[in-house]
Amino acid sequence: MSSRIIIAGGGTGGHIFPAIAIANAILKQQPQTEFLFVGAKGKMEMEKIPQAGFKIVGLDIAGFNRSSLIKNIGLPFKLIKSFFQVRTIFKDFKPNAVIGVGGYSSFPVLRLAQAKGISTFIHESNSFAGKANIMLGKKAKKIFTASTGMEKFFPAEKILITGNPVRADISGTAVTREDGVKFFGLDPARKTVLSIGGSLGAKSINEALEKNLEVFEKNNLQLIWQTGKPYADKAKERAAGKTNIWTNDFINKMENAYAAADLVISRSGAMAIAELSVMKKAVVFVPFPYAAEDHQTVNAQSLVNKNAGIMIKDNEALELLIPAIIALSNDEGKQLVLKSNISKMAITNADEKIATEILKLI
């Protein structure tokens, strides 16, 4: 009998791309498996999941808004409505397993699955588990984590340390540096800096780049600049006429961007680190300071301690980020050390491990 699996969650690339990697790994082992993704209406999963070839249903749900309490008034109603929507989804799709990848849309789906006695699995990509995952972990069959020490959040006997799944189009890429650079219409003879502020963009990184665009030309550098939606128009305006700058709100072909990059500016979310390790990149990290328990700073600091990355604090990015990138671009020895040390952390078969375990238990 073929499995019918729901994968729930999203909100950011850090939840969406591991979900796609897990689904593809399961299909490799059991091609007749049927998948249905469940996300939140209006969030990026509604676009990215169909692009990856999977069907998705959106829930009318929102997360708790910490900055504006008034916006939380409708939350209980949205949550109740989403439970009714999930009931209908279960009735129609009849899943025999549900995988939660984080993000608030995973909560009602896994909660209902557990109430119905359907096997549930959780993938927790961060070193600090999200509140929904902690609540759901008690009844999950297995919890897949990227790091050690997760017993403080989950029952120890349920944890399997797998690492974070990296998309196959990145981990298995055959794109050369020259092809990558040409894809962005840039010059293969120049050093290339890739800036990725996470799928939703990074204000501090964007502002530091915008203030210093001329510095790239002066230092014979070129820039691939992923801005996120809020900053896209401003960046395009600033980069107009500069042939050494490519900018857009999102990069669909990340394998080309990684292939092109000699140096990278990045947030330090778990998935970004997993991809940068596999791709062996010299990185300047600017942690997002408002992540739960400030885990991005913890992530970046652990890389700095292993001489596997450089860290600039978010509130110092405007002054220090571009000088740090220029200095690194001129220090070939430091680049080699960073690449060598970050590559030691690469895990390329996390998706396979997760798929094997899920198929064994359902």
N, C-alpha and C positions, 0 to 999 in steps of 0.2 A: 504494500500500500504506500502511495506517495504521501510525503508529509505536507501539511498546510501550515505555513509559518507566518505569523505576524511579526514585523519588526517595528517597534514604536520608539519615537523620540525625534530629536532634531534641535533646531534653533540656531546652531552654528555648524561650520564645516567639521569642527572637532567631534561632533556627534554623528553627522551625516555620512562622512566618508568611511569611517570604520564600519558603519552599518552596511554600506554597499559592498565593502571588501568581504565582510562575513557572509553576506548573501551569495556573492559570487563563489566563495570558497565552498559553501554548502552545495551549490549547483554543480560544482566540479566533481564532488563526491557522490551526489545524488541528483542527477539532471532532471528528474521528474518532479522535484519539489516545487510547490506553488507558494509564491510570496505575495503578501500584501503589506505595504508600509502604511503606518498611521502617523501623521504629524499634526502640526498646528497650522490652521489657516493663516495665510499671509506671511508665513515664515519661509526661509530659503529652501527648506526641504521640498516644498510644493513644486519648486522648479527643478532642483538638482536630481531628485529621485527619478522622475520621468526621463530626464536626460540620460540617466544611467540604464534606462530600459525597464524600470519597474513601475508597478501601479501603486498609487498612493491615495489615501483618503485623508481629508483634513478635518480636525475637530475645532469647534468653537471654544477655544480655551486660551487663557492667558496666564502668565506667571505673576507672582507677587511683585508689585512695583515698589521698590524701596525708596525711590526718590520722591514719589508723589502718592501719598496715602489715599487721597481722594479717588485716584484711579483704581483703587482696589475694591470699591463699593460693589461692582458687578461680579466680583470673583466667585462668590458662592453659587450664584445663578449659572455662571459659565461652567463651573465644575459639575454641577448637577446636570446641566444640558449635555456636557461631554460624556457623562456616564450613560445617559440614554442613547447617545450616538454610538458609543462603544458596544452597547447591548445589540443594537441593530447590526453593526459590523460583524459581531460574533455569530449572530443568527444566520447571516447571509454567507459568511466565509467559512465558518466551522473550523477554527484553527486547532491543531493538536499541540502547538507550542507557541510561546510568545517570547521574543527577545527584546529587552529594553536597553537602549543605548544612551540614556540620559536626555535631559530636556523635559520640560513639564508635561508634554503630551504623552510621555511614557507612563505617567502615574495612573490615570484612570484605566488604561489598557491592561497593565500588569495587575492592578488591584482586582479588576473583574476576573481576569484569567485565574488568579489565585483563589478567588471565591468559588470559581467553578471547578477547581481541581485540575486545571490545565497546566502543564509544565511551563515554568517561567525561568528565564536566564537573564543575567545582567552583565553588561560590559561596562566597567568603570575605568575610564581612560586616565583619570587624574589621581594624584597621590592623596587628595582630600575628597572623600566621597560626597556626592550631593545628598541633600536631605531626603529627597524622594527615594533614591536608591537605598539609603540606609533603612528606611521604613519597609521597603519592598524586599530587602535582602533576607529578612528572617524566614520568608516562605519560598524563596527562590531555590531551584534545584542546584544551580551552580552560579558562581560569581567569578567572572574573568577580570583580572586586574593587571595593570601595567607594572605595578611596583610592589615591593615587599612592605610589611608593616601595616597591612590593611585589616588585620584582626581587630583593630580598635573600632572599625566600622561594621564589620560583617562577621558572621559565625566562621571560625577558622576552618572548620571541616568542609565548608562550601567553596572556599577560595581556590582558584587555580591561577597561578601567575603565568600569563601568556605573553605579556607585552602588548603593544597597541598595533592593530592591523593597519598596514600601509597599503593604499590603493595599488593594485597590480600594474596599472599604467605608469605608476611612478617607480615602484620597486623593480619592475621588469623592463624598464625603458631601454631602448637601443638608440635613442636620439643622441647625436654627437653635439659637442659644444658649438661647433660651427653651424650646424643645422638649427640649434636652439636660438643662437644669436640672430641668424637670418630670419627666423620665424617672426621676430619682433622688429625686423627692418633695421637692425643695428649693425655695427661694424665689428667683424670677428677679430680685428687687430687690436681693439681696445679692451681694457679690463671692464667687466660688467658687474654692477651692483644690483642685486634683486632686493626690493623692499616689499615684504608681505606683512601687513598689520593684522592678520586674521581675516576671516571671511567677511566681517562687518566693518573692517577698517580700524585704524588706530590714530586718534587725534594728535597725540604728541609726536608720533613718527611723521605724520603728514605735515605738521607745522614746521618741524625741523628741516624736512626736505624742501618744502616750499620756500623757506627763508634762504636756503643755501644752494639753489639749483645751479647758479653760476659757478659755484666751487667745483662742481663735477667737470665742467668744460675746462676750467683752469688746470685741473689735475689729470686731464686726458682720460676721464672716466665716463662711462655711460650708465644709464639707470633704467631698470624695469620697475615701474612704480605701480603697485596695486593699492588703490586708495580706499576701497569700500565705497558704498553708494553716497553717503553724506558729503564726501569731499571731492567726488569725481569731477564735477563741473569746474570747481576752483582750480584743481590740478591741471585739467586740460587747458584752461585759460593761461595758466602760468607756463606750461610747457610748450605752448604754441610757438612754432618756428625753431624750436631747439631739436636738432636732428639726433642729439645723443640721449634724448629722453623719450621713453615709451610709457604711456600711462593709460590706465583704465580702472573701472571700479572693481573688476573681477578678472582673474586669469583662468580661462577654461582649460587650457592645456598646460597644467603645472609641470608636466614632465619636460616640456620645452624650456620653461622658466628655470627649473633646476639645472638643466643641462647647460644653459647659457651662463649661469651665475658663477662668477669667481668669488664673490663675497655676498653675504646675505644679512639684511636687517630684518629681525623677526620678533614677534611676541614669543613668549615661552610657554604656551599651552602644550599639553602632553602630546597632541597629535602633530603639531609643528615640529617638536623635538624628534618624534619618531621618524618623520619624513626626512628631516635634515641629517639625522644619524645615518639612515640608509643611503642618502645621497652624498655623504661625506663632505659637508660644507663648512667653510670658515664663517662663523656667525657672530654678529653683535646682537645680543638679546636686549629688548626693552620690555620687561615684564609689565603686564596689565595689573595695576596696583589694586584694583577693586575686585579681583577674582576671589572666590570663597577662600577664607583663611589665608589670603595672599599667597596661594599656592604657586602662582607663576614666578614669584620672586624666589620661593623655595626651589622650584625646578631649575631656574637659571643659576642660582647660587651653587647648586650641586654640580652643575657643568663647569662653572668657574673653578670650583675646588679640584676638578679633575683636569684642569687646563684644556677643556674641551669647548670653551666659548668665552666671550667677553660680555659683561653686563653693564648697561647704563640704566640708571633709575628713570622712571617715567617723568618725574618732575625735573630731571636734569637733562632730558633729551634735547631740548631746544638749544642748549649751550654746548653739550658734550658729544652728541651723537655723530654729527658730521666729522668733527676732528678725529673721533675714534675710527671711523670708517676710512678716512684719508690715511691715517697712520698705519692702519692694517693693510691698506692697498699697497703701501710702500715697503712692507715687511714680509717678504716671501717666506722667511724662516718661520715666523709666527703663524702664517697661514697654514704651512705644512703641519706644524705641531697640532693646531686646532683641528684640522681635517682628520689627522691620524687618530687623535683621542676621541673625537665625537663618533667616528666610524666604529670604534670598539663597542659602542652601546647599541649598534644596529640589530634589530630583530626582524627577520624577513618572513618568518612563517607563522606569525601570530594568528592570522585569519584561518590558516589550515588547522592549527591546534584547537581553536574555538569550534570550528565546523565539526571536527572529528568528535569532540566531547559532546556537542549538542546532539548529533545524530546517534550517538551511543545511548543517550539518556531519554530519547523520546520514542 
